[in-house]
Amino acid sequence: MGKLSVNLCGIELDNPVIPASGTFGYGYEFAELYDINVLGTFSFKGTTKDARFGNPTPRIAECSMGMINAVGLQNPGVEKVISEELPKLKKCFNKKVMANVSGFSVEDYAYTCQKLDACQQVGWLEVNVSCPNVHGGGLSFGTSPEAAAEVTKAVKKVTTKPVILKLSPNVTDIVSIAKACEDAGADGISLINTLLGMRIDLKSRKPVIKNKMGGFSGSAIFPVAVRMVYQVANAVKIPVVGMGGVASAEDVIEMMLAGATAVEVGAANLIDPFACRDIIAELPKKMKEYKIDSLKDIIGGVQ
């Protein structure tokens, strides 16, 4: 059997498969279905400084080969995540978990990351810079190299654990943003977050989603994600976590060939709650089929 283990920012993972933030809750919900310790790790629900109710409904729109969501970072706030959600997770998950953090100001990010950095269960901080900068005109931090670097520096000042910047694909030049994060001290880059999408109801002639637009995810975006992972992995020296439309063991291998050290699975979890478990189970068979002895050996191995 081939070796599935990889090393992400100094922490060894049994395998590279990671359920993506927003698609796996805080983990314990899925633990009722199967032993989630088979996962490499998982990225828990996007957490903010204060509790958020999220966007008005409807928040979900179906698409061919994907979906659009505008949930709006609904979460109980970092204090309750630490006091209520992580203790529940500890009962069913014995590995380090990835904490996904969102914010609306540099101070928000620093505060939330500092709180989560102190948690023994947290192994990595995945900092989502796709949020609107309320003090900078509303554009997301991730659309500007300078703004993304500012968040990175602020978080690195108050944390000791690996900081992975999660980048938005809704930009002209994702490489310049990734490099700015690396130069500012990021320990890793994860990409891609959702593309911006919209659906219109033909009968009412109104947007399907109350928020009008939302994040487009699912297998339709996989080729875009592979391209961006390849571009970024070839431009930075820090690890890349690839995601976007991943739905099979072969997709995981393709992402790793493009340069990903680990691979997150998002929308597939919403279609099939056993998706990650089944991908991990299928990996050894696919490794044998493609003559892969160790997954570490294929990272960035595209010819």
C-alpha positions in Angstrom: 0.0 0.0 0.0 1.3 3.5 -0.9 2.2 6.1 1.7 -0.5 8.6 2.1 1.1 10.8 4.7 2.1 14.4 4.0 3.6 17.2 6.1 1.7 20.5 6.3 3.7 23.4 7.8 5.6 21.0 10.1 2.6 18.9 11.2 2.4 15.4 9.8 -1.0 14.3 8.4 -2.0 10.7 7.9 -3.3 11.7 4.5 -3.8 14.9 2.6 -7.6 15.0 2.6 -9.2 17.9 4.6 -12.9 18.8 4.6 -13.1 22.5 3.8 -14.5 25.2 6.0 -18.2 25.7 5.9 -18.9 22.2 4.7 -18.1 20.2 7.8 -19.5 22.3 10.7 -17.4 21.8 13.8 -16.8 18.2 13.0 -18.8 16.4 15.7 -22.0 16.4 13.5 -20.1 14.2 11.0 -18.7 12.0 13.8 -22.2 10.6 14.3 -21.9 9.1 10.7 -18.3 7.8 10.7 -15.0 8.0 12.6 -13.7 11.4 11.5 -10.2 10.4 12.7 -9.7 8.9 9.3 -9.3 12.4 7.9 -6.0 14.2 7.6 -7.6 17.0 9.5 -10.5 19.4 8.8 -11.0 23.1 8.6 -13.9 24.1 10.9 -16.7 26.6 10.1 -15.5 30.1 9.5 -15.2 31.9 12.9 -15.4 35.6 13.5 -14.8 37.8 16.6 -18.5 38.3 17.3 -21.5 36.0 16.7 -23.1 36.3 13.2 -26.6 35.3 12.2 -25.6 35.4 8.5 -27.4 36.6 5.4 -31.2 36.6 4.9 -32.7 33.5 3.2 -32.8 32.1 0.6 -29.0 31.5 0.7 -28.6 28.6 -1.6 -29.0 28.3 -5.4 -28.5 25.1 -7.4 -26.4 25.1 -10.6 -25.2 22.6 -13.1 -22.2 20.8 -11.6 -22.2 23.1 -8.5 -24.1 25.4 -6.2 -24.1 29.0 -5.1 -24.2 29.9 -1.4 -24.4 33.2 0.5 -24.6 31.9 4.1 -22.8 35.0 5.4 -20.4 33.5 7.9 -23.1 32.4 10.4 -21.3 31.3 13.6 -21.5 31.8 17.4 -18.4 33.9 17.7 -14.9 32.9 18.8 -15.6 32.9 22.5 -18.4 30.3 22.2 -16.4 28.3 19.6 -13.7 27.9 22.2 -16.0 27.3 25.2 -18.7 25.1 23.5 -17.7 23.8 20.1 -14.1 22.7 20.7 -14.9 20.7 23.8 -17.6 18.8 21.8 -15.1 18.1 19.1 -12.5 16.9 21.5 -14.7 13.9 22.4 -14.6 12.6 18.9 -11.5 13.9 17.2 -8.0 13.3 18.5 -6.0 15.2 15.9 -5.1 18.8 15.5 -7.9 20.8 13.8 -7.5 23.7 11.3 -9.2 26.9 12.6 -10.8 29.0 9.8 -10.9 32.7 10.7 -12.8 35.5 9.1 -12.8 39.2 9.9 -14.0 42.6 8.8 -11.0 44.6 10.0 -7.3 43.8 10.6 -8.0 44.1 14.4 -10.8 41.5 14.0 -8.5 39.0 12.4 -5.7 39.5 15.0 -8.1 39.2 18.0 -9.8 36.0 16.7 -6.5 34.3 15.6 -4.8 35.1 19.0 -7.7 33.5 20.9 -7.7 30.4 18.7 -3.9 30.2 18.7 -4.0 29.5 22.5 -6.2 26.4 22.0 -4.3 23.1 22.3 -6.6 21.5 19.7 -5.8 24.0 17.0 -2.9 23.1 14.7 -3.2 25.7 12.0 -4.9 29.0 11.5 -6.5 29.3 8.0 -7.1 33.0 7.5 -9.9 33.8 5.0 -9.1 37.1 3.4 -12.1 37.0 1.1 -14.1 39.1 3.6 -15.1 42.8 3.0 -12.8 45.3 4.5 -15.2 47.6 6.4 -12.6 50.2 6.9 -11.3 50.1 3.4 -14.4 50.7 1.2 -15.9 47.2 1.3 -13.5 45.5 -1.1 -12.2 42.2 0.3 -8.8 42.0 1.9 -7.9 39.3 -0.6 -8.2 41.6 -3.7 -5.1 43.6 -2.8 -1.6 42.4 -2.1 -1.1 45.2 0.3 -4.3 44.5 2.3 -3.6 40.7 2.3 -0.1 41.4 3.6 -1.4 43.7 6.3 -3.7 41.0 7.6 -0.8 38.4 7.5 1.6 40.6 9.4 -1.0 41.4 12.1 -1.9 37.8 12.6 1.7 36.6 12.7 2.5 39.1 15.4 0.1 37.5 17.8 0.3 33.8 17.0 2.8 31.0 17.2 1.1 28.3 15.1 1.3 28.0 11.3 -0.8 30.7 9.5 -2.3 29.7 6.1 -3.8 32.5 4.1 -7.0 31.4 2.2 -7.2 33.4 -1.1 -10.1 34.4 -3.3 -10.0 33.5 -7.0 -12.0 36.7 -7.8 -8.9 38.6 -8.7 -6.8 39.4 -11.8 -3.5 38.3 -10.4 -3.6 35.7 -7.7 0.2 35.1 -7.8 1.0 38.7 -6.7 -1.3 38.3 -3.7 0.1 34.9 -2.7 3.7 36.3 -2.9 2.7 39.3 -0.8 1.3 37.0 1.9 4.5 34.9 1.8 6.7 38.0 2.1 4.6 39.1 5.1 5.3 35.8 6.9 2.6 33.4 5.9 3.4 29.8 6.5 1.1 28.5 3.7 -1.5 29.5 1.1 -4.8 27.8 0.6 -6.9 28.3 -2.6 -9.3 28.7 -4.1 -12.2 30.1 -2.2 -15.5 30.2 -4.2 -16.0 32.1 -7.4 -18.6 34.8 -7.5 -21.9 33.6 -9.1 -25.5 34.4 -9.6 -28.8 32.8 -10.6 -32.1 34.4 -11.7 -35.5 32.9 -11.3 -37.3 33.1 -14.6 -40.8 33.3 -13.2 -40.2 36.1 -10.7 -37.3 37.6 -12.7 -35.5 38.1 -9.4 -32.2 36.7 -8.2 -32.6 33.2 -6.6 -30.5 34.3 -3.6 -31.7 37.1 -1.4 -28.1 38.5 -1.4 -28.3 38.5 -5.2 -24.8 37.0 -5.6 -22.9 34.3 -3.7 -20.0 31.9 -3.8 -20.0 29.4 -6.7 -18.5 26.0 -5.8 -18.6 22.4 -7.0 -17.0 20.3 -9.7 -17.5 23.0 -12.3 -14.7 25.2 -10.8 -12.1 22.4 -10.5 -10.1 23.3 -13.7 -9.9 26.9 -12.5 -8.7 25.7 -9.1 -6.0 23.4 -10.6 -4.8 26.3 -12.7 -4.5 28.7 -9.8 -2.9 26.1 -7.5 -0.3 25.4 -10.2 0.4 29.1 -10.7 0.8 29.9 -7.0 2.8 26.7 -6.1 5.3 27.6 -8.8 5.6 31.2 -7.4 6.0 30.6 -3.7 8.2 28.5 -1.5 5.6 27.8 1.2 3.1 24.9 1.1 -0.1 25.2 -0.8 -3.4 23.7 0.2 -5.5 23.1 -2.9 -9.3 23.1 -3.1 -12.2 23.9 -5.5 -14.4 21.3 -7.0 -12.5 18.3 -5.6 -14.8 15.2 -5.5 -12.7 12.1 -6.0 -9.3 10.5 -5.2 -8.2 11.3 -8.8 -9.0 14.9 -8.2 -6.8 14.8 -5.1 -3.9 13.4 -7.1 -4.4 16.0 -9.8 -4.3 18.8 -7.3 -1.1 17.4 -5.7 0.5 17.1 -9.1 -0.3 20.8 -9.7 1.6 21.6 -6.4 -0.8 21.1 -3.5 0.7 19.6 -0.3 -2.8 18.9 1.0 -6.3 19.0 -0.6 -9.5 20.3 0.8 -12.9 19.0 -0.2 -15.9 21.3 0.0 -19.2 21.1 -1.8 -18.8 17.3 -2.2 -19.5 17.0 1.5 -22.8 18.7 1.1 -23.8 16.3 -1.6 -22.5 13.2 0.2 -21.5 13.4 3.9 -19.3 10.3 3.4 -17.3 12.0 0.5 -14.0 12.5 2.3 -14.1 9.1 4.0 -14.6 7.4 0.6 -11.9 9.5 -1.1 -9.4 8.5 1.5 -10.4 4.8 1.1 -10.0 5.1 -2.7 -6.6 6.7 -2.6 -4.5 3.6 -2.2 -6.2 1.9 -5.2 -5.7 5.0 -7.4 -2.1 5.3 -6.2 -1.4 1.8 -7.4 -3.2 2.4 -10.7 -1.0 5.5 -11.4 2.2 3.9 -10.0 2.5 6.2 -7.0 4.5 4.9 -4.0 4.2 8.0 -1.8 1.9 11.0 -2.2 4.7 13.3 -0.9 6.7 12.4 -4.1 4.1 13.8 -6.5 3.6 17.3 -5.0 4.3 19.7 -7.9 5.1 16.7 -10.1 3.3 17.9 -13.3 5.6 17.5 -16.2 
